[in-house]
């Protein structure tokens, strides 16, 4: 046997010897007590895992049974709302936060895109809709809630960072519902006033 492999066993023997001397008990008694303690620790660990599993199940049930506020539409585990308001990126984010606990500008994921397009359609808004996508400090794109950025359904030629006014930059994104074949995202100045799509997460 390798000397390294025998180290843990040697440590245990030394601990047993020290405990025997310190407690005045025979080594066998110390070993028996250590065995009982080890079994108790294992039982407690199993109970902890069981409780953790129960908590996870309860959280899933809570998310499944929570309802969206009136006027909001549920898509997967989130609620979406198109208020009859307009605003810049920062103003829109503040509005969403006031409308619902944990509210924020919407995050569009491929799995929810079609359902959200339907929400926008029945809202009657056919113009530009501000969402929570913006250009970060590294020059890439980030969602305001920290969600991972996957495929972005850009419109043709977008993003192009081509503002109408000199000195502006297009560092925010709006959902442009101006095409007959669905919505597409375009980059736009953050200070422009556009429609708003808010989101609240039921699992939050």
N, C-alpha and C positions, 0 to 999 in steps of 0.2 A: 504494500500500500504506500502511496506517495506520502511523504511527511506533511505536505500541505493538506491532504484529505483528512489526516488524523488530528489536525489542529482543532476543529470544532469539538470533537470528542474529548480532547485533552482539556479544552476550556470548560466543558461541562463537568468533567471530573474535578477540576480545580475548584469550580464553584460549589460543587457538592461538598468537597472537603472543607472549604471555608465556612459554608453554612453549618456544617456539622459542628465545627469547633465553636462558631459564634453562638449557635443555639443550644449546644449541649446535647443534641440528638444524634442518634446513630445515622450513618450514611443511608441505610435502607429507609429509615423514616423520612429523611429529607427527600430521597428519590420518590417515595410514595406521594408526599405532599406536592412535589413538583409535577408529578403525573396528574394529580387531581386538578391542580391549577391550570395545567395545559388543556385538560379536557373542558374545564369551565370556560376558558378563553375561546376555545373552538366553538362551544355552544353559543356563547355571546356573539361571536362573529357571524354564525349562521342566522341567529335571530336578527341581527342588524341587516344582513342581506335580505331577509324576508321582509322586514319593515321597509327597506329601501324600494323593493319591488312593489309593495303595496302602495307606497307614495306615488310611484310612477304611474300605476294603474289609475289611482284617484285623480292625478293631474290630467291624464288622458280623458277620463270621464268628464271632468269639469270642463275641459276645452270643448268636448263634443256637445255638451248640453248648454253652454253659454250661447246667448242670442245676441244678434246685432241690434243696436239701437234703432228706433223707428226711422225709416228713410234710408238706412244703410243696407247694403247688399252683401251677403256672405259669399265669398269665394275661397274654397278650401278652409284654412283656419284664420282667415282675415275678413274684415268688413271694409267695404269701400263706399264712398259718398262723394257726390258731386254737388257742392254747395252752390247756391246762386250768388257767388261772389267772384271777384277777380283780385289778382295781386301779383307782386313780384315774387321772386323765389323766397326771400326771407319772410315777407309778409304772409305768403301762402302757407309756409311752414308753421308760423305762429298761429294762423287761423285753424289749421288742422289740429294743433296741440290743444287749442281751446275747445274744439268741438267734441272731443272724446278723450278719455284717459289714455295716454300713450299714443295719441294721434300724431300722424306725420304725413308728409307728402308720399304719394303711393310709389311702391316698388313693383315693377312689372317683370314677372318671370314668365318664361315660355309656357309653363303649365297653366297659367292663369290668364294669359293674354286674350284669348277669345272671349272668355266670360267677362273680362273687363271692357272689351270692345262693346259687348252687348249692353253693359251698364251705361256706357257713354252714349250709346245709341238711344236708349229709352229716356236718358236725361234730356235729350233734345239739344245738347251742345254739339255743334258741328264746326267749331273753330279750333283754337289752340288750347290745349289743356296742360297745365304745368304739373310735372311729376317730380319725384325726388332724386333725379339723376343729375350729377354735376361733375365738372372737371376738377380733379383733385390737384394737390400741389405738385404731383409728379407728372402732370399732363395727361393722365389716364382718366377713366370715368369711374365714379363711385356712387353707390346708393346711399341715401341719407341715413338709412337705418343700419348700415353696415353689412347688408346682404351681399353675397358674392355676385359679381357681375359676369353673367354668361353671355349668351348671344343677344345682341342688341338689335332690334328690328329697325335699323336706320332707313330713312327714305333715300331715294336715288340721289347720289352725290353728297350724302351727309355722312358724318359731320363735316362742314366746310369752313367753319369759323369765318363767315362772310357777313358781318353786320351791315346794316343799312347806313349807320352813322359812323363817321370817322372817330376813332378813339375808343369805340366799343369793342368788346370781345364777346364771343358766344360761348360762355362757360357753363350754361345751364341747358336743360333739355325740355322741350315741350312735345306733347303728343299732338301731331297735326292731323286733324280729321277732315282734310280737304280733298282727299282722293276717294274716288268711288269704290276702290277695292281695299277698304280697310284703313286702319290707322298706321302711321309711320312716325318715327321719332326724328326730330331735327334739333340741332343745336341752336340756341338763341341767347340773347343777352339776358342776364339774370334780373335786370331792373325793369324789364318790360312787364306790362300788366296783362295777364292771361287768365283763363279759367283755371279751376283747381280740381284736382282729384286727391281726396284724402283717404287714408288707410288707418285702421286700428287692428292690432293683432289680438286674437282671442286667447292665445297662449301666453300672453304677456302677464 
